[in-house]
Amino acid sequence: MTVSSDLIASFAPTGTLRASINVGNPILANLDANGQPFGVSIDLARGFAQLLGVGIELVVFDAAGKSVEAVTQEQADFGFFAEDPVRGAGIAFTAPYVLIEGAYLVREDSPITDNAEVDRAGNRVVVGKGSAYDLHLSREIQHAEILRAPTSPAVVDTFIAQGAEVAAGVKQQLQADARRLPGLRLLPGRFMVIQQAMGLPKGRGAAAAQLLHRYVEDMKASGFVADALLRHGIQGASVAPAAQP
């Protein structure tokens, strides 16, 4: 794929491609022992910078809301997000590249046994502030109360500290927390499927958005995304199907 100089300038107006990375979602990005980011989204970011022929700067955040804000305000040139209409006000999304399940966690002795029992008066559901789960449940929950942890990885600790009834988040993160802390269990199934996409500020134009969309489709079709999931040992996430033409 050949990219024009005008498009390169649209993506990297500072001369360096700035990628917004959210390490609050460990399925896609995390920090190693030296504090350096790694994961599927970092691999995709570096691949895109290579396509454009520019250097890359990883702008790392601990929560999705901060990552969204950075791209919306053009403090970063693109990022990796769960698709949501609220975020779509300032961000142009590609089709998804990965699908991730959202799940609920409760205490072992909780009377709640099914996802349908969560949205009831008296239940308090803890979510990561500004996360895809926060945005989704803020629209869908009618009777339960939503409590917000500062970041998604802090959800279960906040759930314990607040004595809340339910924790909501990435299924794999909740499974890891259930192994870490005794007396917890996941509810069966899922309450949502998160479509993880790449996105750029809407002000960068339709041509730039189309290029990023093509890049994501190529990375899915070539096996790059599947290989990255395997390489990083990610289970429970799947490559999204090809976008409809």
C-alpha positions as CSV (number, residue, x, y, z in Angstrom):
1,M,0.0,0.0,0.0
2,T,1.4,3.4,-1.1
3,V,0.5,6.4,1.1
4,S,0.7,9.9,-0.2
5,S,2.7,12.6,1.6
6,D,-0.5,14.5,2.2
7,L,-2.1,11.6,4.0
8,I,1.1,11.0,6.0
9,A,0.9,14.7,7.1
10,S,-2.7,14.3,8.0
11,F,-1.8,11.4,10.4
12,A,1.4,12.8,11.8
13,P,1.3,16.6,11.7
14,T,4.2,16.8,14.2
15,G,6.3,14.4,12.1
16,T,6.0,11.6,14.6
17,L,2.9,9.4,14.8
18,R,1.4,9.6,18.3
19,A,-0.5,6.5,19.4
20,S,-2.8,6.6,22.4
21,I,-2.4,3.4,24.3
22,N,-4.8,2.3,27.1
23,V,-3.1,-0.2,29.5
24,G,-6.4,-0.3,31.5
25,N,-7.5,-3.1,29.1
26,P,-4.9,-5.9,29.6
27,I,-6.3,-7.8,26.7
28,L,-4.8,-5.3,24.3
29,A,-2.0,-3.5,26.1
30,N,0.0,-3.9,29.3
31,L,3.3,-2.8,30.9
32,D,6.3,-5.1,31.2
33,A,8.6,-5.2,34.2
34,N,10.5,-2.2,33.0
35,G,7.3,-0.1,32.5
36,Q,7.3,-0.5,28.7
37,P,4.0,-1.1,26.9
38,F,3.4,-4.3,24.9
39,G,0.5,-6.1,23.4
40,V,-1.7,-6.4,20.4
41,S,-2.5,-2.7,20.1
42,I,1.2,-1.8,20.3
43,D,2.0,-4.2,17.5
44,L,-0.7,-2.6,15.4
45,A,0.5,0.9,16.2
46,R,4.1,0.1,15.2
47,G,2.9,-1.6,12.0
48,F,0.9,1.5,11.0
49,A,3.9,3.8,11.7
50,Q,6.0,1.5,9.5
51,L,3.3,1.7,6.7
52,L,3.5,5.5,6.9
53,G,7.3,5.5,7.1
54,V,7.4,7.7,10.3
55,G,8.6,7.3,13.8
56,I,6.1,6.4,16.6
57,E,5.5,7.8,20.1
58,L,3.4,5.7,22.4
59,V,1.3,7.9,24.7
60,V,0.2,5.7,27.5
61,F,-2.9,6.0,29.7
62,D,-4.2,3.9,32.6
63,A,-7.9,4.4,31.6
64,A,-10.0,4.3,28.5
65,G,-11.6,7.7,29.1
66,K,-8.2,9.4,29.2
67,S,-7.1,7.7,26.0
68,V,-10.4,8.8,24.3
69,E,-9.9,12.4,25.4
70,A,-6.3,12.5,24.1
71,V,-7.4,11.5,20.6
72,T,-10.6,13.7,20.7
73,Q,-8.5,16.7,21.6
74,E,-5.8,15.7,19.0
75,Q,-3.1,15.3,21.7
76,A,-2.6,11.9,20.0
77,D,-3.1,11.0,16.3
78,F,-4.9,7.7,16.7
79,G,-5.8,5.1,19.3
80,F,-7.5,1.9,20.2
81,F,-11.0,1.9,21.6
82,A,-14.2,0.0,22.1
83,E,-16.7,1.4,19.7
84,D,-19.4,3.6,21.4
85,P,-21.7,6.3,20.0
86,V,-20.6,8.7,22.8
87,R,-17.0,8.4,21.7
88,G,-18.0,8.6,18.1
89,A,-18.8,12.3,18.5
90,G,-15.2,13.2,18.1
91,I,-13.5,10.0,16.8
92,A,-13.9,8.2,13.5
93,F,-13.7,4.5,14.1
94,T,-12.6,1.7,11.8
95,A,-14.4,-1.6,11.8
96,P,-13.4,-3.7,14.8
97,Y,-10.3,-5.8,14.8
98,V,-11.0,-7.8,18.0
99,L,-14.1,-8.9,19.9
100,I,-14.0,-9.1,23.7
101,E,-16.7,-10.3,26.1
102,G,-17.9,-8.2,29.0
103,A,-18.9,-10.1,32.1
104,Y,-20.2,-9.7,35.7
105,L,-18.5,-10.9,38.9
106,V,-20.2,-11.4,42.3
107,R,-19.3,-12.9,45.7
108,E,-19.6,-16.6,46.1
109,D,-22.5,-16.2,48.5
110,S,-24.4,-13.7,46.4
111,P,-28.0,-14.6,45.6
112,I,-27.4,-13.3,42.0
113,T,-27.0,-16.3,39.6
114,D,-27.8,-14.8,36.2
115,N,-27.0,-11.6,34.2
116,A,-30.7,-10.8,34.1
117,E,-30.8,-10.4,37.9
118,V,-28.1,-7.7,38.0
119,D,-30.4,-4.7,37.0
120,R,-32.5,-4.7,40.2
121,A,-33.1,-2.0,42.8
122,G,-30.6,-2.3,45.6
123,N,-27.7,-3.7,43.5
124,R,-24.6,-1.6,43.0
125,V,-22.5,-2.3,39.9
126,V,-18.9,-1.2,39.8
127,V,-17.4,-0.3,36.5
128,G,-14.2,1.5,35.3
129,K,-14.9,5.2,34.8
130,G,-15.3,6.1,31.2
131,S,-14.8,2.4,30.0
132,A,-17.0,0.8,27.3
133,Y,-18.8,-1.0,30.1
134,D,-19.5,2.3,31.9
135,L,-20.9,3.9,28.7
136,H,-23.0,0.8,27.8
137,L,-24.4,0.2,31.3
138,S,-25.1,3.9,31.8
139,R,-27.6,3.5,28.9
140,E,-28.9,0.1,29.7
141,I,-29.2,-0.1,33.5
142,Q,-32.6,1.0,34.7
143,H,-32.8,0.0,38.4
144,A,-29.4,-0.8,39.8
145,E,-26.9,1.9,40.8
146,I,-23.6,2.3,39.0
147,L,-20.4,3.0,41.0
148,R,-17.2,4.1,39.2
149,A,-13.7,2.9,39.9
150,P,-10.9,5.2,38.7
151,T,-9.7,2.6,36.2
152,S,-10.8,-0.8,34.9
153,P,-8.1,-2.8,36.6
154,A,-9.2,-1.2,39.9
155,V,-12.9,-2.4,39.5
156,V,-12.7,-5.5,41.7
157,D,-10.7,-3.9,44.5
158,T,-13.2,-1.1,44.5
159,F,-16.1,-3.6,44.5
160,I,-14.6,-5.3,47.6
161,A,-13.8,-2.0,49.4
162,Q,-17.3,-0.6,48.7
163,G,-19.1,-3.8,49.6
164,A,-20.9,-3.6,46.3
165,E,-23.0,-6.4,44.8
166,V,-21.6,-6.7,41.2
167,A,-18.4,-5.9,39.4
168,A,-18.4,-5.5,35.6
169,G,-15.6,-5.6,33.1
170,V,-13.4,-7.5,30.7
171,K,-14.1,-11.2,31.3
172,Q,-10.4,-12.1,31.4
173,Q,-9.6,-9.4,34.0
174,L,-12.4,-10.6,36.2
175,Q,-11.2,-14.2,35.9
176,A,-7.7,-13.1,37.0
177,D,-9.2,-11.2,39.9
178,A,-11.3,-14.2,41.0
179,R,-8.1,-16.3,41.0
180,R,-6.3,-13.6,43.0
181,L,-9.1,-13.1,45.6
182,P,-11.0,-15.9,47.3
183,G,-14.8,-16.1,47.5
184,L,-15.6,-14.6,44.1
185,R,-17.3,-16.1,41.0
186,L,-18.3,-14.9,37.5
187,L,-21.8,-15.1,36.3
188,P,-22.3,-17.4,33.3
189,G,-22.3,-15.9,29.8
190,R,-21.7,-12.3,28.9
191,F,-23.7,-9.0,29.1
192,M,-22.1,-7.4,26.0
193,V,-19.6,-8.0,23.2
194,I,-17.1,-5.2,22.9
195,Q,-16.0,-4.3,19.4
196,Q,-12.4,-3.0,19.7
197,A,-11.5,-0.7,16.9
198,M,-8.9,1.8,15.9
199,G,-9.8,5.5,15.6
200,L,-8.6,8.9,14.7
201,P,-9.8,12.5,15.3
202,K,-12.7,13.2,12.9
203,G,-11.0,16.4,11.9
204,R,-8.3,14.5,10.1
205,G,-10.6,13.9,7.2
206,A,-12.4,11.1,5.3
207,A,-9.3,10.0,3.3
208,A,-7.3,9.4,6.6
209,A,-10.2,7.5,8.1
210,Q,-10.4,5.3,5.0
211,L,-6.7,4.6,5.1
212,L,-6.9,3.5,8.8
213,H,-9.9,1.3,7.9
214,R,-8.0,-0.4,5.1
215,Y,-5.1,-1.0,7.4
216,V,-7.3,-2.7,10.0
217,E,-8.9,-4.9,7.3
218,D,-5.5,-5.9,5.9
219,M,-4.2,-6.8,9.3
220,K,-7.1,-9.0,10.0
221,A,-7.0,-10.7,6.5
222,S,-3.3,-11.3,6.6
223,G,-3.4,-13.1,10.0
224,F,-1.4,-10.3,11.8
225,V,-4.1,-9.8,14.5
226,A,-4.6,-13.5,15.1
227,D,-0.8,-14.0,15.3
228,A,-0.5,-11.1,17.8
229,L,-3.3,-12.6,20.0
230,L,-1.4,-15.9,20.0
231,R,2.0,-14.3,20.5
232,H,0.8,-12.4,23.6
233,G,-1.1,-15.4,25.0
234,I,-4.5,-13.7,24.9
235,Q,-7.4,-16.1,25.4
236,G,-11.1,-15.3,25.2
237,A,-10.7,-12.6,22.5
238,S,-11.3,-13.3,18.9
239,V,-10.4,-11.6,15.6
240,A,-13.4,-9.6,14.3
241,P,-14.9,-10.7,11.0
242,A,-14.1,-8.8,7.8
243,A,-16.1,-5.6,7.4
244,Q,-18.9,-5.6,4.9
245,P,-18.0,-3.7,1.8
